[in-house]
Amino acid sequence: MEGSAGTTHEGSAGTLGEVATLRLFAQAREVAGTSSDTVNGATVDEVIANAVARYGQNFANLLPTCRIWLNGEAVPASTTVSDKDEVAVLPPVSGGCQ
């Protein structure tokens, strides 16, 4: 069910066999070598843990600086996911006007 402001966002199924879409941006995309993938996991945390297993230590080293969103919203790592959900890894972005 999609959350609105002030509500918890949980996936519709959240069972161990779920596969979420993982979206990777900026440096996370570079380290993983892809911008999108499907990753098993019943929760956001499990999806990220399985992504670390797939993409390795450099990906793991990047995560502490990243925001992890579910369907465009910041959520607790324990939030359940379904095959309709999208988990995004958003590294910090630098730059701007001079």
Secondary structure, DSSP 4 states (H G I P E B T S, - for coil): ----TTS----S---TT-EEEEEE-HHHHHHHT-SEEEEE-SBHHHHHHHHHHHH-HHHHHHGGG-EEEETTEE--TT-B--TT-EEEEE--------
